[in-house]
Amino acid sequence: METITWHDFEKVELRAGTIIQILDFPEARKPAYKVQVDFGPLGLKWSSAQITKHYTKEELVGRQIIGAVNFPKKQIATFMSEFLVTGFADENGDIVLSAIDKPVPNGQKLI
């Protein structure tokens, strides 16, 4: 594992946001949803998230997540992903979302 400095860590914009819309993403190579998140002062952003194994669309709307918002946009099939949804792989490689256990303002930076 490479050691980084505090300055390196501060470059990553990990922000809290609330999921406001989930759409199916049948064009994706691996099962995924299109996720729209409200990042408060940073606005609404879309991402592709391979979280279909552990979450239904209905249970995701209204949930706060942690997103890395300062990566460049990335084309995934016919879709432009604007941020990275964060999570951890379980024992089968399926993604479990990083959790915020109490509400915080949308757009709040992880410190």
N, C-alpha and C positions, 0 to 999 in steps of 0.2 A: 504494500500500500504506500502510495506517495504522500508525503506530508505537504500540506499547503499552509499558507500564511492566513491570518485573519483578513488581510487585504484581498487575497484570492477569494475567500468565502463571501466577502461583501459584494463581489462582482455579480454573484448569482442572485437574481431578483425572484426570490420565493415569496409569493403573495397569496393571501387568503382570498377566496372568491366563492360565490354561491352559484350553484348550478341552476339555470333557469329554463333550459330546454335540452332535451335528449332526442336525437333522431337515429334511426337505423342507418347503417353504413354498409349496404350489401356489396359495394364495389371494393371494399378493403380485402386484402389478401388473407388476413387473419380476422376472426370475428371482432368487431369493434362498434362503438357508438360514435356519432358526432355529438359533441358536448359543447353547449354554449354556457359561458360563465360570466357573471357580473363581477368585475374587479373594481367596483366603485369608481374612484377618480381616473382609473386607467381604462375604463370603458368595458364594453362587452367583447369577449374574445371567444373564438371557436377552437376546438382541438379534436383530434381523433384519440379515442382511448380504448384500449383492449381490456375492458373491464366487464365483459358480458357474462363471464362464468360466475361471478359472485354477486352481481347487481342487476336488478331489473330497471328499466327506464323509470317506472313509477316511483321506486324508492330513492332514486338519485335526485330528482327535482327537489330543490330547496336545501340540499345538503351542502355544507361548506367543504371545500377542498383546498389543497395547496398546489399552486401552479408555478412553474418556472416561466416567467413572462418575458425574459429578455433574450431568448434564443431567436435566430432568424426564422421567418416563416418557412414551412416545409410542405412540399406537395406530397400528398398521400393519395394515390389513385387520382380521382377527379376533384380532390378537396385540398384546400390550403389550411394547414394547421398553424395556429398563431401562438400557441404556448404548449408547454409540456405538462400533462397531468402527472403528479407524482404518486408513487406507490411502491409496494414491495411484492416480489414474486413469492408465492406460497410453495409448498413442497412439490406441486405439479407444474410450477411455472406460470400459474394464473395470477393476475395482478389483484392485490388488495390495496385499496386507496390509503394514502397517508391520511391520518385523522386529525381533526381539530375538535377537541372534546367540549369546548365552551364557545359560544358565539363571539366573534371578533368582527370589527368593521371590515367590509370588503375592501380589498386593496392593501390591507395591513401587511407589512413586510415581516418575514420570519427573522428573528434576531437571536 
